[in-house]
């Protein structure tokens, strides 16, 4: 230790002119507020920014220069023998010189930062912006890493032996390994895991560089070529071992499935409720999650590519109406084209299958009811393919006067089109397309839509409701039409959000004057049924869980949200209410419908089974069984053995 300190003190004293340079830079940073042209700016802020920037730049530059010269240059010039001629070990020499360089850099940074202490500028900047850890990395860790990196590169460049081939290969392999190690966490947005894995790789590199430099000097002593050989072997051998440990840990972070899920979130639900797209977290895996398709009725599951938790439309799963098939767009960077993927969920062992169909990111995918065909809407063209075999059936060019458009299959041999017209976005065009001939037949055009309109179609694609708000504060007008030909049926002037039941009736949950009412209205017209839930507020419509019975959730106590949500079952014919369970929330956070391009039209694609899924207070996905009236565990949650 005394030998190391002696070397360090000697090296710091030999470079005392660097402290004069740092003081000069500090003076320049201090007088920045007095320079011409900056009179209107805050002097404390100017001085702080100037000091921080100058300290970072000077510290990084000095770390690189000292790292390249403090040992490597002495070796190349033959001056290192001065130290070995004295009773000093190689490690003491290396450690003393390294400590001297690093201490010099840190002290010079501190000198340059002195002007920023005036007025508490640096304190308020770092604390106010919440970037203290960035300052620690920038002022302490980065110079340390740059020193060891410059030291190793300096010796390699001066020696120029055949070991350079190993160095180049090691650099390339480490860069590739680091990239593929952090990309999964970048994709899923797992910041903590990204910091841990990325930081571990960076720390491994710095440790390996330090170990390689120390071992190289201990073995090579005053022989530069021998030092290079020992440095390279120690550096890449140490780094390989450390990276292997990081890769194993990173693989463990991502290697879990639904059986390990501690809590889950539901992204999408198949129309028949048999499959659920989940995002799950497991204990001890930081903020890493797995995205899976999970079967509700058995233990089958299908791993899906990681992606941001909240989908954009381009990557969301699209199911066939019978829930047998699912299709989605693969991942890609930016706006690059993407491959179409699909899975047959009826197989005993479903797997994700890529196709050779490459489409734009903003393309819309629509499956036929039985899942055998997919329609790809891209740039005004609809292409229909057989999924199994990828055979194109027909490519249909839509008329140029169509604006935002939504399509779906009323049958495997026909398409139904809803579109805003390009010349009048206040109208809705309806059309039928014969897939065999490609004939585009306009069936109706509905005018006088409001700028903000919601357009919905029932599960049978036979009934259409257009909800438009003409003026703020007015009750929205709900017009009912035949979805096949646009025939006007009637208007419903009731407040509340309309939804279709499976039998085609319209149900509206209306909350006014601290009273909740459920209104059931026949589509064709006739007597309405009103169920009043007097004195009960905060209801949410969850869906029709069995024919003619809907699930509603509400706060158990509106004055105490800690009591959680209760889910109740309401019979739309009799008004009878009974409890399903407490501390539950709906599994799927939005309404069960698909949407066309730009949200032109929505249509229900869920069956009652899809509305029987809930998340309980443990974070587990549970399914309500109407036969036993029990909540059955599906996946997730802290289950006791």
ABEGO torsion letter per residue (X at the ends): XAAAAAAAAAAAAAAAAAAAAAAAAAAAAAAAAABBGAAABBAAAAAAAAAAAAAAAAAAAAAAAAAAAAAAAAAAAGAAAAAAABBBBAAAAAAAAAAAAAAAAAAAAAAAAAAAABGGAAAAAAAAAGAAAAAAAAAAAAAAAAAAAAAAAAAAAAAGBAAAAAAAAAAAAAAAAAAAAAAAAAAAGBAAAAAAAAAAAAAAAAAAAAAAAAAAAAAAEABAAAAAAAAAAAAAAAAAAAAAAAAAAAAAAABBBAAABABBBBABBBAAGABBBBBBBBBGAEABBBBBBBBAABABBBBBBBBBABBBAAABBBBBAAGABBBBBBBBBEABBBBBBBBBAABABBBBBBBABBBBAABBBBBBAAGABBBBBBGGBBBBBBABGGBBABBBBBBAABBBBBBBBABAABBBBBBBBAABAABBBBBBBBAAAGBBBBABBBBGBBABBBBBBBAAGABBBBBBBABBGBBBBBBBBBAAAGBBABBBBBBEBBBBBAAGBBBBBBBBGGBBBBBBBBAAEEBBBBBBBBGBBGBBBAEBABBGBBBBBBBABAABAAAEBBBBBBBAAAGBBBBABBGBBBABABBBBBBBBGGABBBBABBAAAAABBBBAAGBBBBBBAAAGBBBBABEEBBBX
